[in-house]
């Protein structure tokens, strides 16, 4: 029921309770319950003073005028009714004004699938609170291995809080944005994104702070949106060098394209063994010749160059760089491991991307090549990594695409026992590889297969089931009890996710 109906009903009841004379009362409306009160209180706003006016009575009333006896209202009645009508119009006007103010306040403060959001009436200032919780479980079989020196090693089984993040973002004076993302996983506090942005330029947006470097679609996309629990084997080459770092990024986007270029120092959590930092520059360009709701073709190319500091520190926890693959974040098992590479002159990287969506089907892949120059007469190294993936949404939804990135499935019908919805279900498969063998340098070569079954309960909740198997491996630091290759390792992963 609208406020106006409530107030008119209340006014009529008050008027009916008075038989004669003038009666005035202050009325208040509760902005939450929309009830009318005769006394002030919490969340109650005054809507005005209202008076019932009646014609004066007489012990010896005069005969009614002839017009009234003929069924026409007397002039006194007409005056009273006109006054009552005016007061009612005034009352409705005040109520409608309050309704507009309440609606406006509801727009300025809301809680929905995107988190808690505030904004000023002029939209110059905005603030949002979001977050994510990823709880993972891993189990490995056939994982009784030995290092080549005879030390036994096996994969860890169990559960962990993989990610527990709070995100704060907002806008100041319309043109200035900020984002800060704090992670509480591993029983410690870490910083992920933390930067400010200026978007007042027509031709570009500028980010300054700790942020992802523009390289690789898989690395650019949020862990909330990936089809698999872990990123691919290709990420062995990318994560140590082109993940988050403090720097300056300039970007622009069109309907079917994006472009970014940036200059970066090191990550917040890099080990400061020296007073100097390494520096690097990255860029990425994407183009979507077809970009429709359920049909997409995505192409991309990226480049990266990084130069170590004068003392040899490159990027990360030591004076050099280390490339290795962990079967899952929990297992602490690394089937291939380059060890720390020192004497680095520079690193050059090239990345290629291609992906597509056709209704409930999607497919894509990436390729990364790294050239590592070394000092002191050491040979340069050439590594490469790749992956190819395909997915089918069993319930018919299409994967979302925007600004050069893919996002998780939005269920057409959320899961609900009462309403009969089952959410969205997705099957996905991926083959990936990385080759870190170059001439006499043998850091390892590996290929693996990953299968996934994902259940999107609604926009915010998702459950993921993954299976991973090593297909081929060479020059691993691990061997079986008989001295063979660790190529019969099976890893099972499960994740429960809520993100907003």
N, C-alpha and C positions, 0 to 999 in steps of 0.2 A: 504494500500500500504506500502511495506517495505521502510525503510530509503534508501536503496541502489537505488531503483527505483526513489525515489524523487530526490536524489542527481544527478543521471545520467541525469534525465530530465532537472534539473536546469543547469547542466554543458553544456548540448547540446544547451539549449536556449542561454546561454551566448556565446558559441562558434559561434552560427549562427549569432549573432548580430555583430560580428567583421569580417570585410572583409579582412583585411590584417594586417601584423605585429604581434607582440607578445602582449598578453593581460593576466594579472595575477590578481587574485582576491582572497581574504580570504573569505571562506564560514563558516557559523555557522548554527547549527541545534538546533531548539527549542525542548527540551526534553519532553515538555508537548504536544505541537500541532504537532510535527514531521514535521514542515515546515522548509524550507531552507531560510536563510537570508544572505545578503551581508554585514551586520553590526552587531557588538556585541550588546547584550542586556540581560535583565533579563531572566534566564532559558535557555540561549543560550550557547552551547559549541562549541569551534572551531573544525573544522574537517580538516583544512589544506588550503594551498595556491595552487590554480590551474591555469594553464597557457595553453593557446591555441597556438600551434606552427604551422606556415604555411611556405611553401617553398617560398623563396625570389622571387619576381617578377622582370621582366626585360622589358625595352621598346622594345628590339629586341631579343625576346626569340629565343634560338637555337632550331633547329628541334629536335623533340622528338627522343629518341633512337629507334632503330628498334624494340627492345623488347617491348617498350611501344606502338609503332604503331601496334604491333601484338596483343595487348590486355593484355600484361603482365605489372605489375607495375614496374616503374623505381626504381632504388636503393634508390633515395631520398625519394620517396613515401613510400617505405617499411620501411625506417628508421623512418619517421614521424609516420607511423601507429604503428610500434612497440613501439615507445615512448608513443603514445596515449594509447595503450593497457596497457602498464606498469602503466601509471598514473591512468587509470581507475581501475586496479586491486588494486593499492594502496588506492584509494578512497573507494572502496568496503570494503577493509580490515578495514579501519578506521571506516566506518559506522557500520560494524558488531561488532566491539569492543564497540562502543557507545551503540548499541542495547543490548549487554550483560550487560553493566553497568546499563542501564535503567531497564532491567529485574531484575537484582540483587537488585536494590533499591526498586523496587515494592515488592519483597519478604520481604525485611527488614521492610517495613511499609505498613500495610494493614488494611482495615476496612471491616469487614464482619459480619455475624450473631453472631460471638463470641466477638464482641467489637472491640476496637482500639488496634492494636498490633504492637509492635516494636521489632526488634531483630538485633543484630550485625551480620556482615557477617560470623563470625566464630561460631555463635549461642551460644557463651558463656554468652551473656547478653540478657535478654528478659524483656519486660514490657507490661502489658496489663491493659486497663481500661474497666471495665464492670459496670453493675448496674442492678437495678430492681425497678419497680414502681408497687405496688399493691394498688388499690383503691377499697374499700369495701363498700357495703351497706347492712344493716340488718333491718329486720322488724319482730316483734313478735306479735302474737295474743293470746288471752286468758291469758294475763300476768298481770292481776291485783291481786297481792298477798299482804300478810301481814307477817311481822315477828311475831314470837310467842308472843312478847310483845305488839302486836297491831299496830306497826308502818307500814304504807303502803309502798309498794315497787313495781316497775314494770320495765320491760326491756326498755332500751333506744333504740329508732329507729333513723336511720339516716345514714350518710356517713362519712367515715374517710379515711385518708391516712394510711393504715395499715403498709406498708413498703415503704420506699424511700431510697434506698441504693446506695452508690458508692463503687465500689470494685477496689482495686489496687493490682496487683500481678505481680510477675516477678522472674527472675533468675539472679544470680551473679556468675561468674566464673563456670558456668555449674552445680555445685554441690549444690549451696545454693539457696533455694527458699524463697519467702516471700509472705504473703497475709494479706491485711488489708481491713476490711469491715466496713464502717461507715453508720449508720442508722439515717435518719432525720424524722422518723415518730413521731406521737404524739407531734409535734411542739417542739422537743428537739433532741439533738444529743446524740447518744449512740454508743458503740463499740460492734461489733459482733465478727467475726474472726479477730485476730491480732496475727500472729505467724511467726516464721522463721522455715525452714526445712533444714535438711542436707540429701542428697540422694546419697552421695558418697560411701556408704557402699554397698557391694554386697548382704548382708543378711537382711537389714532393712532400713527403712526411719525414721528419728527422727524429731518430731515437738516439738517446745518449745514456749509457749505463751498461749494466750487466744484462746480456741478451743473447739469443741464439744468432750465430753467424749464418749468413745466407748460403747454405750449401746442402744439397740432398733433400728431396721431398720427404723421405722417411725420417730424417733427423729434424726437419722443420715441423712436422706434424706432432701434435700433442700425444702423450701416452694414453690420454682418454679416448683417442680416436683410432689408434692402430688396431689392425685386425688380429695381431698376434701379441702374446704376452711380452716377448722379447723382440728387439729389432734384429735385423738379418745379419748374416756373417759379413756383409759388406761394411757394416758399422764398425768392425774391427779397425778399419783404416780411418774412418771418419771421426769417431767419438774422441780420440786423443787429441785431435787437432782443430776440428771445426765445430765443436759443441759451443756452449756458452762462454762468452768472454766479455770483458769490459771494453767498450768501444763506441764508435759513432757509426750509425747506419742511416743511409738515405734511400728512400723507397718511393715508388709510385705504382699505381694500379689503374688499369683500364677495364673495360668490360670483359676482354678476352686475354689480357696479358698482365704480367707483373714484372717489375725490375727492381733490383736492390744492389747496392754496393756499400761496403763498409771498411773501416780501418779499426783494428783491434789490438789490444794488449793481451793479457792473459786472463784466465778464469779467476774468480774470487778465491777458490779453494786451491789454486796452484801453490806449490811450496816455494817460499821465497828464500831459496838458497843463495841467491845473489841479490845485489842491490839493483841490478838492471833487469828489465823484462824483455822477453822476445816480443816481436810485433808481426802482424800479418794483415793481409787484405783479402776479402772474399767478395764474390759477386754471384748473382743468380738471376736468370731471366727465364720466364715461362710464357708459353703461348698455347691457347686453347682454340683451335680453328672451329671446333664444335663445342658449344657450351650451353646445353639445354638442361631442363630439369632431370630428364632420365637418359640423356645421351651426352657424353663428354669424350673429347680427345684432348689429352694433355701432353705437351712436350716441354722439355726444359734442359738447360745447360748451365753449369756452374763452374767456377774456377776459384782456386785458393793459392796464395803464396805466403809462406811464413819464414821469417828469418830469426835465428836464435840470438840471445843476448851475447855480449862480448865474452862472458864467462862460460858460454856453452849451453845455458839453460834454454830449452825450447818451449815446452808447454806441458805442465803437469808436475808430478811429484819428484822429479830428479833432473839432473843435468843431461837431458837427452829425451828420448821418446820411447815408449814401449807399446807394442801392438800384441794383443792376446784376446782369445775368445773364452768367455765363461759360459758353461752350458745353460745356466740360469743364474739370476742374481744371487740366489741363496747357496748354490752348490759348492762354490769355492774350488771348482775343478776346471782347469784350463788345458784343453787338449792340444792347442797350439799356442806358442808363446815366443816372441822374438827376443825376449830379454830387453834390457835398456840399451838403445842404440845411441852412442855418443859420437863426438867429432862430426856433428851435423853442420854442413855449410848452409843449406836451405832445403825447403820442401815445396814442391809444386804439385798441385792436384787438379784433376779434371773430372767433372761429373756429368753424366748424361741420364736423362729421364724420359720415359714414355709410359703413359697409362691411358686407360679408356673405361667408360661405363656405357652399358647398353641395357637399360631396364634393370632387372635384378642381378645382372652379370657384370663383373668388373675384372680387369686384368691389368698388369703393369710390371714394370721392372726398372732397375737402375744399374749403372756401371760406374765405378770409381777407379781411376788410375793415379798412382802416386809415384813421383820421382824424388828420391832422397839423395841430395848431394852431400858428400862427406869430405872432410879435411884430412891432412896428414897422409896423403897418398892412398887413402882407402877408396875402393871402387864405389861409384854411385850405385844405388839400388832402385829397382823398379818393381812395385807391388801392384796388384789389382784385386778388386772385389766386385761382386755382382749378386743380384737376386732377381727371380721372377715369381710372381704370385698371381693367383686367380681366386675369385670368390663368387658364390651364388647365394643370394638371399632367398631362402625357401619360402618366405611369406610374401615375396613380391616387391619389397621396397627397393629403391635405388639409393646408392651411396651419394652423400651430399658433397658438392665441390664448390669452392669459393677461393678466389685470389691465389691460385696455384697450389692449394692444399685440399686433401680429402678429409671428410669428417665422418663420424660414426653414424650408423643407421638410426633413423627416427621411426619408431614403430607406427604403422598405420592404426593399430588398435593396441593400446597398452594392456599388459597382463592384468586380468581381474577375474576372480572366481564368480563374482556377482553379475558382471556384465558380459562374461564369456570371451574376453580377449585373451590372446596368448602371446602378445608382444611380437617381436621380430626374431627370426632364427637365421643364422648365417653359417655356411660351410666355406672354409678357405684352405688353400694349400700353397706352400711356398718351397722353392728350391733355391739355395744360396751357396755361394762359394767365395773363398779368399785364397790367394796365392802369394805367399811371402818367401818363396824360393827364387833366388836370382843367382845363377852361376854357382860359385862355391859357397855362397851364403844360403843356409838352409834353416829358415825360421818356421817352416811348415806350410802345408797346403791342405785344404779341407773343403768338403762339400757336405751339406746336410739337408734333410727334408723335414718340414714342419706342417702338421695338420691342425686345424682349429675348428671348433664348434662354439659359436658365440650366441648367447641368448640376451637380447636387448629387452629387458622387462618394461622399461619406459625410457623417457629422455635421459633420466639421471642414473638409473641402475642397470648394471650389466654383469653377466657371469660368463667366464671364458674357460674353455677346456682345450689344452694344447698337448700335442704329442710331438716329440722331436727325436730324430735318429740320425746318427752320423752315417753318411753314405760312403765316403771315401776320405782317407787321411794319410798324409805322408809326413815324415820327419817330425813326428810328435815327440815331445819330451816324456811322454807316458808310454809304457808297455804293459802287456798282460803278464800273468805269472809265467807263461811259457815263452815270453819274449816277443809276442806278436803285437799287431797294431790294435789300438783301442777303438776298433770300428764297429763293435757290437753294442754300443752304449745307447740305452733308451732312457729318455727323460720325459716325465709326465708333469704337467703344470696346470694349476687351477688358480683363477683369480676372481674375487668378488670386488666390484667397483661401484662406488657412488661418486658422482661428480656434478658440481653445480656452479 
